[in-house]
């Protein structure tokens, strides 16, 4: 699919004026999050950031470059949250729930927005190599983080030695992705957390407590 010139033109030109780039990037991200990459025009981003289109070009580059920067920033924040949750001394089941709670804090912040990657990037991967690469790299990172925690759990005796950490990592990541989709569709946070709790019980091979 051919992209508009405004999306694929020169990435930067001129000297960037003084702008609060972090705030502008955050506002641009929120705009993409609401209406998707294809559904968000450069004029819409400009209005959200308070910058003119030429200023956006000067600071961030074209729409495509700006979106990739927003996507990279989202991966940085979301992966850091997951890693922080998994890195503590909590038992495995608690660590997994902390990771899901961290994700839900992102997915359910304000409106029912879900995951930025699921909501904006997945629709673009078939025809955009750069977005496809970002998504694939991020998903591999999530799998690796969960797998490392499961291997640690085996070493600590929290997890059956016969368990497959790589397979459990895919299951754990898939749970995160399904609650992201359901959050986008408007599911209640409490219901999403219950889905996560039941998945953790399966992963840790114990029966979920009745509530």
Secondary structure by P-SEA (a helix, b strand, c coil): cccccccccccccccccccaaaaaaaaaaaaaaacccccccaaaaaaaacccaaaaaaccccaaaaaaaaaaaaaaaaaaaaaaaaaccccaaaaaaaaaaaaaaaaaccccccccccccccccccccaaaaaaaaaaaaaaaaaaaaaaaaaaaaccccccccaaaaaaaaaaaaaaaaaaaaacccaaaaaaaaaaaaaaaaccccccc
